[in-house]
Amino acid sequence: MAAVLDSVRAFFAPTTFAIDAENPSDVVARENLLDRVMGAGRRKKSSEKIRRNRVPAEGLALVARDRDGHVIGSVRLWNIEAGVNDEGTPIDALLLGPLAVAPHHGGKGIGSALMRAAILEAKKRGHGAVLLVGDAAYYERFGFFAEKARHLVMPGPFERSRLLALELTEGWLDGAAGMIVPSGRMLAGAPLRRAA
Ligand SMILES: CC(C)(COP(=O)(O)OP(=O)(O)OC[C@H]1O[C@@H](n2cnc3c(N)ncnc32)[C@H](O)[C@@H]1OP(=O)(O)O)[C@@H](O)C(=O)NCCC(=O)NCCS
């Protein structure tokens, strides 16, 4: 009954959030939100290997704010190479994640608004495809499917059915095969990789 009432309230609630570019003063609130929503294991994910010590793709770190400007949602996208094409040329693309919405604001369309804004901005900036690891049942509504990513692998354990892709330019991922690797700018002061 409580869940039904929550859905009814969410349906009639006025729009109380806005999507905005993340700025440096949002970092602490965003990290707290991710810790709360994704739990302590979030830094052990294979996607994290791609994000670690990197800067998000230009213009593609977004937040949702409540009426007081507090961060209640977050999504970021990262420059990657999505394997190589039939000629062996690396395919530039984006990896999306994490996407998170504060639990007490769930079901108000904030996650969807963040996704749509991120996809639109990625397209405007000329990117050809977006990949992510997540629940197909949620991401299919935005056009993400496993099919285009079927010959790609993450640099660590992952579930094949959760590696999803959306082409922003038709055919961008044709023939894409191999490892997904980071290609974004390194964070200033990031430790250099030790030689093996
Ligand atoms: C997933 C998440 C971002 C959705 O945010 P949100 O603002 O509640 O999403 P929206 O309001 O836009 O959409 C809600 C809809 O998504 C559905 N949904 C939410 N999570 C889902 C999931 N993992 N699988 C399938 N559907 C899901 C809800 O049931 C609801 O469906 P309805 O529209 O038919 O009622 C949020 O629940 C969250 O932060 N979850 C924890 C972090 C996480 O798991 N992120 C990655 C998702 S794989």
Ligand as a Chemical Component Dictionary entry (heavy atoms), coordinates in Angstrom:
data_LIG
# 
_chem_comp.id                   LIG 
_chem_comp.type                 NON-POLYMER 
_chem_comp.pdbx_formal_charge   0 
_chem_comp.three_letter_code    LIG 
# 
loop_
_chem_comp_atom.comp_id 
_chem_comp_atom.atom_id 
_chem_comp_atom.alt_atom_id 
_chem_comp_atom.type_symbol 
_chem_comp_atom.charge 
_chem_comp_atom.model_Cartn_x 
_chem_comp_atom.model_Cartn_y 
_chem_comp_atom.model_Cartn_z 
_chem_comp_atom.pdbx_ordinal 
LIG C1  C1  C 0 18.383 3.264  -11.420 1  
LIG C2  C2  C 0 18.123 4.693  -10.934 2  
LIG C3  C3  C 0 19.211 5.609  -11.456 3  
LIG C4  C4  C 0 16.755 5.132  -11.465 4  
LIG O1  O1  O 0 16.536 6.480  -11.090 5  
LIG P1  P1  P 0 15.043 7.092  -10.968 6  
LIG O2  O2  O 0 15.159 8.554  -10.905 7  
LIG O3  O3  O 0 14.326 6.393  -9.890  8  
LIG O4  O4  O 0 14.481 6.619  -12.381 9  
LIG P2  P2  P 0 13.202 7.148  -13.137 10 
LIG O5  O5  O 0 12.274 7.830  -12.187 11 
LIG O6  O6  O 0 13.621 7.901  -14.334 12 
LIG O7  O7  O 0 12.580 5.784  -13.648 13 
LIG C5  C5  C 0 11.922 4.976  -12.745 14 
LIG C6  C6  C 0 11.541 3.710  -13.491 15 
LIG O8  O8  O 0 12.704 2.905  -13.669 16 
LIG C7  C7  C 0 12.478 1.619  -13.131 17 
LIG N1  N1  N 0 13.748 1.095  -12.653 18 
LIG C8  C8  C 0 14.576 1.631  -11.741 19 
LIG N2  N2  N 0 15.656 0.827  -11.581 20 
LIG C9  C9  C 0 15.490 -0.206 -12.426 21 
LIG C10 C10 C 0 16.257 -1.374 -12.708 22 
LIG N3  N3  N 0 17.421 -1.604 -12.120 23 
LIG N4  N4  N 0 15.765 -2.233 -13.635 24 
LIG C11 C11 C 0 14.593 -2.002 -14.252 25 
LIG N5  N5  N 0 13.824 -0.912 -14.027 26 
LIG C12 C12 C 0 14.270 -0.048 -13.114 27 
LIG C13 C13 C 0 11.469 1.867  -12.031 28 
LIG O9  O9  O 0 10.785 0.675  -11.717 29 
LIG C14 C14 C 0 10.550 2.873  -12.692 30 
LIG O10 O10 O 0 9.718  2.224  -13.621 31 
LIG P3  P3  P 0 8.329  2.863  -14.147 32 
LIG O11 O11 O 0 8.691  4.113  -14.906 33 
LIG O12 O12 O 0 7.755  1.808  -15.011 34 
LIG O13 O13 O 0 7.555  3.148  -12.894 35 
LIG C15 C15 C 0 18.069 4.758  -9.386  36 
LIG O14 O14 O 0 17.115 3.856  -8.927  37 
LIG C16 C16 C 0 19.388 4.462  -8.703  38 
LIG O15 O15 O 0 20.179 5.370  -8.445  39 
LIG N6  N6  N 0 19.633 3.175  -8.388  40 
LIG C17 C17 C 0 20.809 2.763  -7.686  41 
LIG C18 C18 C 0 22.049 2.911  -8.537  42 
LIG C19 C19 C 0 21.987 2.020  -9.745  43 
LIG O16 O16 O 0 21.632 0.853  -9.653  44 
LIG N7  N7  N 0 22.370 2.622  -10.894 45 
LIG C20 C20 C 0 22.495 1.915  -12.122 46 
LIG C21 C21 C 0 21.243 1.275  -12.643 47 
LIG S1  S1  S 0 21.613 -0.297 -13.419 48 
# 
loop_
_chem_comp_bond.comp_id 
_chem_comp_bond.atom_id_1 
_chem_comp_bond.atom_id_2 
_chem_comp_bond.value_order 
_chem_comp_bond.pdbx_ordinal 
LIG C1  C2  SING 1  
LIG C2  C3  SING 2  
LIG C2  C4  SING 3  
LIG C2  C15 SING 4  
LIG C4  O1  SING 5  
LIG O1  P1  SING 6  
LIG P1  O2  DOUB 7  
LIG P1  O3  SING 8  
LIG P1  O4  SING 9  
LIG O4  P2  SING 10 
LIG P2  O5  DOUB 11 
LIG P2  O6  SING 12 
LIG P2  O7  SING 13 
LIG O7  C5  SING 14 
LIG C5  C6  SING 15 
LIG C6  O8  SING 16 
LIG C6  C14 SING 17 
LIG O8  C7  SING 18 
LIG C7  N1  SING 19 
LIG C7  C13 SING 20 
LIG N1  C8  SING 21 
LIG N1  C12 SING 22 
LIG C8  N2  DOUB 23 
LIG N2  C9  SING 24 
LIG C9  C10 SING 25 
LIG C9  C12 DOUB 26 
LIG C10 N3  SING 27 
LIG C10 N4  DOUB 28 
LIG N4  C11 SING 29 
LIG C11 N5  DOUB 30 
LIG N5  C12 SING 31 
LIG C13 O9  SING 32 
LIG C13 C14 SING 33 
LIG C14 O10 SING 34 
LIG O10 P3  SING 35 
LIG P3  O11 DOUB 36 
LIG P3  O12 SING 37 
LIG P3  O13 SING 38 
LIG C15 O14 SING 39 
LIG C15 C16 SING 40 
LIG C16 O15 DOUB 41 
LIG C16 N6  SING 42 
LIG N6  C17 SING 43 
LIG C17 C18 SING 44 
LIG C18 C19 SING 45 
LIG C19 O16 DOUB 46 
LIG C19 N7  SING 47 
LIG N7  C20 SING 48 
LIG C20 C21 SING 49 
LIG C21 S1  SING 50 
# 
